[in-house]
Amino acid sequence: MLLRICLYLFLLFLPANYTTTRSSSPLIPADPAAAMSSVCRQLYADMQLDSMVDYTAFEQAITGAQAIERRNKDIITLIDFTKPSTEERLYVLDIRHKRLLFSSLVSHGKNSGGNYATSFSNKVNSYKSSLGFFVTENTYQGKNGYSLVLNGLEKGINDRAKERAIVVHGANYCSPSVAVSTGRLGRSFGCPALPPSLAKPIINTIKDGTLLYIYANDKEYLSQSTILSTGRSISPNSIIALNSLIRE
């Protein structure tokens, strides 16, 4: 009798957007899109990002991440180019532990715009930033000091990142003092450049197979991104895996 009562209570309080099956997974989302949105909303709330990180940018980063294989699934870096360069707009997120690790200024490409980045390109010598999803690779010492290689994952959008030498690095022109004196940060040749004091700790945190997503609420990008479209049709088991990751 006690077992029947416990089973009844379990079924009574089962979330509406999940259903039981006889498969290996005990809970399968009945509506994957709604379930994914629910998980993102809960994660966003748990990480207390409301006053800092744009929710749409966050949800796109988390949704797209489910379609991308990578070595380190715990860390996601989000750059929000809808914000001006004078504001912190790079966020390093620890999804597993629900923590914001870094919030930083970041420069955009010199031909992408002044204080705001509004124009983007995948072309060599465009000196513009690229949008979309990247996976971080190795570090090296280059002309801009300690730098991090980025592998652009989206064909025609950012897949020429290596050819263009688009990397994460520190730069003196990316600093609060420059923003105060000129009304904007200095700009790169397309790289997401960081304040020198934060470049090394951020690079060391996100190197070797983490995800980086550059967002701009750009209609052309949204219409072309196959990663986001794949993420929106994510499998139920992937949602369960994400839910399990953040609830460990």
TIMI-552076 format. One line per field, with one value per residue (C-alpha): residue number from 0; z negated, x, y; residue in three letters. Coordinates in steps of 0.05 Angstrom, whole numbers, m for minus. Layout:
pos	NUM|... .
z	Z|... .
x	X|... .
y	Y|... .
code	Ala|... .
This chain:
pos	0|1|2|3|4|5|6|7|8|9|10|11|12|13|14|15|16|17|18|19|20|21|22|23|24|25|26|27|28|29|30|31|32|33|34|35|36|37|38|39|40|41|42|43|44|45|46|47|48|49|50|51|52|53|54|55|56|57|58|59|60|61|62|63|64|65|66|67|68|69|70|71|72|73|74|75|76|77|78|79|80|81|82|83|84|85|86|87|88|89|90|91|92|93|94|95|96|97|98|99|100|101|102|103|104|105|106|107|108|109|110|111|112|113|114|115|116|117|118|119|120|121|122|123|124|125|126|127|128|129|130|131|132|133|134|135|136|137|138|139|140|141|142|143|144|145|146|147|148|149|150|151|152|153|154|155|156|157|158|159|160|161|162|163|164|165|166|167|168|169|170|171|172|173|174|175|176|177|178|179|180|181|182|183|184|185|186|187|188|189|190|191|192|193|194|195|196|197|198|199|200|201|202|203|204|205|206|207|208|209|210|211|212|213|214|215|216|217|218|219|220|221|222|223|224|225|226|227|228|229|230|231|232|233|234|235|236|237|238|239|240|241|242|243|244|245|246|247 .
z	0|m18|49|86|48|64|138|139|108|157|217|187|182|247|288|343|399|383|392|371|421|419|451|413|396|340|361|434|452|485|517|528|545|483|440|468|454|383|369|397|355|292|305|320|254|214|240|222|291|298|287|328|386|441|436|511|520|463|489|559|530|488|543|596|548|547|621|614|593|553|500|443|437|370|394|444|463|488|522|531|587|577|519|530|524|462|423|400|453|448|398|379|352|312|329|284|222|242|234|272|273|311|337|381|433|502|566|635|705|730|790|750|721|671|600|625|670|725|787|789|839|851|905|900|890|875|805|780|724|740|705|683|650|640|602|568|583|562|536|563|556|615|634|587|531|499|548|558|624|644|691|726|733|780|855|890|824|784|812|837|767|768|838|813|748|706|636|564|538|493|518|485|526|490|423|382|388|465|461|416|457|527|514|539|536|587|640|667|736|719|656|590|552|476|423|410|336|353|417|386|332|381|435|385|363|433|472|497|522|492|530|548|577|606|607|640|653|726|772|828|780|748|817|837|773|780|709|679|723|703|630|633|657|602|582|517|490|499|458|404|406|398|342|307|316|282|226|205 .
x	0|56|90|25|17|89|79|14|48|106|59|16|74|110|123|72|123|152|124|146|166|193|258|324|307|256|232|224|200|133|147|223|220|181|225|288|260|242|312|343|297|313|388|386|349|394|456|424|440|377|409|471|462|409|363|355|430|436|382|412|481|453|407|462|510|468|483|559|608|667|716|692|617|619|644|609|633|580|596|537|549|482|517|565|639|640|601|622|594|636|613|647|594|605|542|555|566|518|570|589|665|682|648|693|700|715|734|704|733|750|704|646|627|645|619|571|587|535|569|599|639|675|721|796|820|750|773|704|681|645|583|563|593|667|705|769|834|907|943|1007|1052|1043|1051|993|1023|987|931|878|861|787|756|695|641|591|605|602|593|657|692|751|770|836|853|838|878|816|839|827|883|897|903|919|864|813|812|765|812|807|732|729|776|748|676|690|742|797|782|817|824|766|791|753|807|808|837|909|895|840|867|909|860|802|842|866|794|764|821|821|752|701|646|645|583|582|511|484|409|427|371|418|457|395|368|433|456|447|472|416|365|392|393|320|302|344|330|293|353|398|351|352|428|431|380|421|486|459|426|486 .
y	0|49|35|51|117|137|121|161|222|217|217|272|321|301|365|375|379|310|241|171|118|47|69|76|149|155|224|244|315|313|381|388|462|479|434|467|536|515|488|553|597|558|559|634|646|600|637|705|734|777|845|830|781|787|727|717|715|666|620|619|602|545|520|520|487|424|413|421|367|393|372|416|424|460|528|574|643|692|758|805|856|889|925|984|972|1017|964|895|848|785|732|667|620|556|517|457|499|554|609|672|667|731|794|837|891|864|900|887|895|965|959|931|998|1052|1043|989|930|930|900|830|790|724|754|759|831|855|876|859|814|749|723|654|593|578|524|545|508|518|579|610|670|717|790|806|765|706|687|634|601|600|549|579|526|560|555|622|658|648|587|629|650|614|640|710|699|715|698|719|764|822|894|960|993|950|985|1029|1088|1086|1081|1142|1184|1167|1147|1076|1022|1016|965|903|872|827|793|794|831|835|881|859|846|796|765|710|687|686|650|598|586|578|545|473|457|505|540|614|647|718|747|809|797|799|776|753|710|681|661|627|592|517|506|546|513|445|465|484|414|383|311|297|258|319|361|308|308|384|381|328|367|429|390|349 .
code	Met|Leu|Leu|Arg|Ile|Cys|Leu|Tyr|Leu|Phe|Leu|Leu|Phe|Leu|Pro|Ala|Asn|Tyr|Thr|Thr|Thr|Arg|Ser|Ser|Ser|Pro|Leu|Ile|Pro|Ala|Asp|Pro|Ala|Ala|Ala|Met|Ser|Ser|Val|Cys|Arg|Gln|Leu|Tyr|Ala|Asp|Met|Gln|Leu|Asp|Ser|Met|Val|Asp|Tyr|Thr|Ala|Phe|Glu|Gln|Ala|Ile|Thr|Gly|Ala|Gln|Ala|Ile|Glu|Arg|Arg|Asn|Lys|Asp|Ile|Ile|Thr|Leu|Ile|Asp|Phe|Thr|Lys|Pro|Ser|Thr|Glu|Glu|Arg|Leu|Tyr|Val|Leu|Asp|Ile|Arg|His|Lys|Arg|Leu|Leu|Phe|Ser|Ser|Leu|Val|Ser|His|Gly|Lys|Asn|Ser|Gly|Gly|Asn|Tyr|Ala|Thr|Ser|Phe|Ser|Asn|Lys|Val|Asn|Ser|Tyr|Lys|Ser|Ser|Leu|Gly|Phe|Phe|Val|Thr|Glu|Asn|Thr|Tyr|Gln|Gly|Lys|Asn|Gly|Tyr|Ser|Leu|Val|Leu|Asn|Gly|Leu|Glu|Lys|Gly|Ile|Asn|Asp|Arg|Ala|Lys|Glu|Arg|Ala|Ile|Val|Val|His|Gly|Ala|Asn|Tyr|Cys|Ser|Pro|Ser|Val|Ala|Val|Ser|Thr|Gly|Arg|Leu|Gly|Arg|Ser|Phe|Gly|Cys|Pro|Ala|Leu|Pro|Pro|Ser|Leu|Ala|Lys|Pro|Ile|Ile|Asn|Thr|Ile|Lys|Asp|Gly|Thr|Leu|Leu|Tyr|Ile|Tyr|Ala|Asn|Asp|Lys|Glu|Tyr|Leu|Ser|Gln|Ser|Thr|Ile|Leu|Ser|Thr|Gly|Arg|Ser|Ile|Ser|Pro|Asn|Ser|Ile|Ile|Ala|Leu|Asn|Ser|Leu|Ile|Arg|Glu .
